[in-house]
Amino acid sequence: MAFTQAANLVEKAVGHGENASITTDVSNYNNEHGMETGNLIQATIWDGKNQVKVVKMPMPRVVDPGDVIVKITGSTICGSDLHLYHGVIPQLEKGDVLGHECCGVVESVGPEADKVKVGDRVVVSFPIACGDCPNCKKELFSQCERTNENTIENALYGKRTAGMFGYSHFTGGFAGGQAEYLRVPYGNVNLLSIPDDVPDEKALFLSDVLATSWHCVVDTGVKKGDVVAIWGAGPIGQMCAQFSFFHGADRVIMIDGGNGAWRLDYVKTKVPEVETLNFTDLPKGESVTSQLKKMVHGGPDVALECAAGEYAKGWVHYFEQMLGIETDSSEILNEMITSVRSFGRVGVTGIYAAYTNHFNIGALMETGVRLIGNGQAPVHKYWKELMELIQNGQLNPLDMVTHRVRLEDMEKVYAAFDQRDQGMQKIFVQTRHSAPPSDGAPKLTVM
């Protein structure tokens, strides 16, 4: 595999670095630490390329003193989960529990978890932070130095991200939240209490999509008067559009196409000010770059990547990915670099795992474009502020939620989500522990 070969080369050059000081490397529930409870739960596991299953497995229990067990009342599928579904993220193993966005009720706590109590409603952050390492103290929680021991990631990137729920052994191998229960390490740090006036269907999305979108906009420096172009009209792109206007952007242009083109119309119903560009309907001889130059003199000030590098548009990148010559396509990045004005800013939030070919570094350097890897969002830095915006009505996460489904139906739900089924933007996955739908939330769809 190209990814592993590349990691081996980097490892020889930079070495492993210091070992993470994580105290727990429990990855999945089907091991000695879960079996001791004797209780079985339902959980969504990866079962091979384009396959998931909902299976019974032992319930997790407190292992470390800071652990909290959360009874899941809501989860969702993220666009980044599709990279796992497609089998393109390294070190994903059959039987791994998926899901990195969830909320629920505290079921039990370890002796050092004293900031929440049994019965509290909580949302779980997708990155697992210790709260005490140098990066955490700088509020760079998604780059925690203590929760991910993976040596391949360290070799490839020269450093590690934090551990993450449900996102392969590359990010620590922690079981995810598309299940009925979840074990949360460092519970004092990685849980946010949910106020009584905020339903699960709104609070859930503080675990990732809202904080990731906010971080994309803030980290890339969207400011008053900017013209912003966004690649990808999924939930992240939709919220980036809203947050761009919130931070003073004059115009937002959304780009999408193919079987995701319907999302342009969907976003426009929620954010009417958005302008749209369907790349599959371009006139002959035109490109996304040429169209944007016609729409904005000199090009947009800011370009935000909310799509990911997995999806090749042309045959060259398609075959290079098939042959393992690259892991990610540079096509969208090149469009963004050539589309923005000179000294414009390009923020990358969509997932890029490792290496890409044919990157237009000349256009980047010669025109002074600022390329910003937004990284995994430091969720904890933003979620209290975002919760306040939900409470005062300035932010309504239900704008992107189109479906409510059952955990038992996840095999069908993943397939539909992967095909960008017409009208399926963001979903709420209920368990047997969930409350009935709140006002304004979608009713249950049985797949």
N, C-alpha and C positions, 0 to 999 in steps of 0.2 A: 504494500500500500504506500502511495506517495507520501502521505502524511507521516507515517512512522519512519520512513527512510529519511525524510527531511529532519525529523526530530532527532534521529540518531546522529546526523551530521552536526546539528547545532550542539547536541550534548557533548560531543567530542571537543567542540570549540570552547564552550562556556562552563561545562561541568554541571553538577547537580545544584550547587549552591547550598545554603543551609537547609537542613530538614525543618519542615514545619513543626511547630510544637503542639499540634493538635493532640488531644488526649483520646479521641475516639475515631476509629476507622470502620465502624459498623456501617455496612452499605445497604443491606436489604433486610427485610423482615424474616426471610426464610432461613434464619440461622439460629444459633444457640440462644442469642439474647431475646429473640422473639418467642421462641418455642416454649419458654418457661411459663408464659402466661396461660397457655392452653386454650386461649380463645382465638377464633378465626375471624378474619375480616375480608372484605372484598377490596381488591386493588387492581389497577390497570398496569399491565406489564408489557414491555416490548417483547415481541415474539419472532423477530426477524424483519427483514426489509418489507415495509408497507404492511406490517401486521402487528396488531395489538390484541391482547386478550384481557378479560376481566376474570380474575381467578380468586380462589380462597387461599389465604396464607395466615400465618400466626400474627397476632396483634403485637405491636411494639410495646416496649416497656421502658421505664427510666433506667438508663445505664450509667450515665455520668451525673454528678451532683447537680449540675445546672440544667439538666434536661427537663422538658415539658412535653407531655403527651397531649395532643390536640385531637379532639373528636371533630372530624371534618363535616362542615355543613354546606360548603360550597367550594368548587374548584372550576377550572376552565382549561381550554386548550389555547396555547399561545402559538403564533406563527412560527416561533423558533422551535416548538415541539415537532413541527413537520420535518425539520432537519434530522431529528432523532428517528422519526417515523420512516424517513427515506434511508436511514442507515448511513448517513454521511458524516456523523460526528464520531470521532474515534473512541474506542474503549467502551462502547455501549455493549452490554451483554444481555443475552436472552434471560428473561426473568427480572430485569431491572424495573423497579416501579417508577412510572413516569409522573410528571406534573410538578411545576414550580410556582404555581399561583393558587393559593387556597386561604380559606378562613374557617373558623370553627369555634368550639367551646373547650376551655381547658378541662381535661379529664383527670390528670394527675401531675404532680410536680416533684422535682428532686429537692433535696434539702437546701440547695443554694439558689433555687429559683424563687425569689421572694417578691418579685415585682408584679406577679400575677397570682391568682388563686383559682382553685377549682370552681368552675361555673362561669368564669369570665369569658366574654366573647372577644375573640382576637383575630387579627389578620397576620399572616406569616410573611416575612420578607423572603424573596427568592434567594438572595445571596446570604450565606451563613457567616456572620461576623462574630468575633470574640469580644469586641468592644474595648480592648485594652492594648492591642499592638500599636506600633507607630502609625500605620495607615489608618486604623480605626480612629485613633485620636485626632487624625486630620480630617475625619469624616469621609474617608475613602473606603467605606465599608465593604464595597464589592471587591476590594483588593486586600482583604484581611490576610495577614501572614500566617495565621495559625489553623485554618480550617480546611486546607487542601494540601495533601502530601504528594500529589502527583508529580513524578519526576519527568515524564514526557512533556507535560505542559511547561514545567520549569525550563527544560532544555530548549524547547521550541521558541518560547517567548522571552527567555532570559529572566523570567519571574513567574509567579503564579497568580491566578485570580483566587478569590475566596472559593470555598466550597459552595455548591449550589444544590438545591433540592431537585431530584429527578432529572439530572442532566448528565448522565454517564459517569464513569470512573475517571474521566479526564478532569472533571471538576469535583472530585472527592468521592464519588460513588454513593451519595446519600439517596435513600429512598424518597420518592416524591409524594405529592399530595393528591393525586387522582386516585384516592383511596378513602376508606372510612376513618382511618386514624393515621396520625403522623407523629413521629418523634422529632422534636425540635431541640437541637443542641443550643447551649447558651440562650436559654429561654428568656432571660432578663433583657437580652439585647435584641432578639430577632422576632419579638411579638409586639404588636401595637394594639392596645385596647380599643374596642369599637364602642362609641357612644350609643346610648339607647335610641337616639333619634336617627341613626344611620342603619338601614337594613343591610343584610349580607350581600345582596345583589349590587350594592354600591361600594361597600367596604372592600369586598374581595379584590377589586382591581388595583388597590393600593399596593398589593404584593409585587406587582411588576409593571403592567402596561401604563398606568398613569405616571408613576415615577420615572419610568424609562422615557416616555414621551417628553415629560417636563425637563428631564436631564438633557435630552437631545437638543431641545430648544435653548436652554440656558447655557449649556456647555459650548454650543456652537456660536453663541453670542448674538442671537436674534434681538434686535433693538428697534426702537421707534423709527418708522419710515422705511424699514427694509422691505424689499420684495423677496419672498421666500418661495423656492420651488421644492416640492416634496415628491420623491420617487416612492411609490407604493401607497395605495389607498386603503390598506387594511386598518385595523384598530389603532396601531401605533401612528400611522400616517394621519389618520383622522384626528387623533388627539394632538398631534404635533401642529396640525392646522389650527385647531382651537387655541392652543397655547401660544402659537406664533402671533395670532391676533391679540391675545391677552397681553403679550409683551410689546405690543405697539406696531407690529408689521402693517404696512399699508396694503400689500397684496400677497395672496398665497395662491400658488399654481400647483395643482395636484396632477401627477403623471401616473398612468397605469394603462393596462390594455389586456388583450387576450381574453382568457376566461375570467379575469378579474376586472374587466372593464365596467361591469355593472356597479362596482363599488364606487366609481366616480360619481354616478348619479346618487348613490346612497349617501355619500358624504355630503353632497351638495344639499340634500334635504335637511341635514343636521347643521351644516355650516354654509348657509346660502352665499356668503361672500366669496367662497372659494371659486377660483377659475380652474377649468379642467383641460387636460390634454391626453387624448387617447392615442397611444403610439401605434396601434394597429390600424388607425384610420388616417395615417399621414399621407399626403399627396406623394405621388411618385417622385423620387429624387430628393425628398425632404427628410430631415432627421429631427429627433427631439431637440438637439442643439439649435438647428436652424429655425425651428418653430419658436423656441423660447427667445431667440434673438429678435424675432419679429414681434413677439409679444412685449418684450422689455428691451429698451435701447441699451445696448452693451451687455445685456444679460442680467439675471437676478443677482441680488447681493449675496444670497445664502442658498445653498442646496443641502437638503437633508435626505439621507439614504435610509429608507424605512422598508426595504424590500429584502436584501441579503444577496450574497454572492453565489449562492447555489444554482440559481436559475439562469442558465446560459441562453442567450437570445440567438446567437449565430452558430453555424456548424463548427467553426474552428474550436471555440471554447467547449462546445458540446462533446466533441471527440477527445479533446485534451482532458476533460474531466472523466470521460469514460475510460481512458487509458491510464488514468492516475498521474498524468503529467502536471496537473494543477488541481487544487482543491476548490478554488473559487474563480468565478469569472470577473474580469476587470471592466466589462462593458458598461455597467451603470456608473462605475467610478469615473471612467473616461468621459461619459456623457456629462456628468456633473461638472468635471473640471473644465471642459470646453464650453459649458453653458453659462457658468457664472461670469460676472464681470471681472476685469483685472483686479487683483487683490481681493477677490471675493472669498467666501468661506464655505467649506464643504465639511459637513458633519456626517460621520458614519455610525449609525446605530444598528442597521441590519447586520445579521451574523456573518462574519468572515472568519473561517477557521484557521487558515494557514497561508498558503502561497497562491499567487495569481500570475498569469503571464500577460504580455502585451500591454503593460501599464504605461500610460502616457506621461511619464515623469517630466518630459520636456515641457509640456503644456503647463504642468504644475509649477515648475521652477521659473520658466521664462515669463509667465504672466502674474507671478506673485500670489498664486492661489494658496490659501491656508487650508491644509488637509488635517482634519481633526478626528481622530478615533475617539468616539465618545465613550467606548468601553462599556462594560456592564454597569448599569446604573447603581449608584450608592443609595439604594432605596431609603434607608433609614434617615438620610439627610433631608429628605423632602416630605416624608409621609404625614407628619403632623400638620405642616402647612397645607398640604393637599386635602387632608381630612377637614380642616377648617373651611376650605373652599367648598367642599361637599355640603357641610353643615349650613353654610350661609347661602347656598343655592347658586353660587357662581360656577360650579362644576357639577354636571350630572352625568356620571358614568353610564347611566342607562341609555344615553344617546347612541352608544355603540353596541348595546346588548340586544340581539335579535331572537335568541332561542334559549329555552330552558330544557335540559335533557336529563336523563337518568344515568347514573354511573354504570348501571348494568348494560347500557346501550353504547358504550364507548367504542366498540369495534366499528359500528356503523357510523358513529359520529365522526371519528377520525377520517374515515373514507370520504364522508361528505365534506368535511372541512378541507381536506386535501384537494378536492376538486373545486374548491371555492363555489360550492353550491349557491345558486342564485338566492340572494337575500340572507345568507349566513355570514354575519360580520363577526360578532363575538357571542360566546355562549356562556351560560351558567349551568354547571353540572351539579345536580342535587344528589344527596345520599339519603339513606333512611333516617338520618339525623336532622335533615333540613326542615326549616319552617316553611309554611305555605308561601307562595309568591307574594311579595309586597306590592303595594300600589304602584302602578306604572311599569312593573316588571313583566316580562313575557310569561305566558302560561306554559305548562308542560307540553312538550312535543314528544310523543313516543315514536322512536325511530323504527 
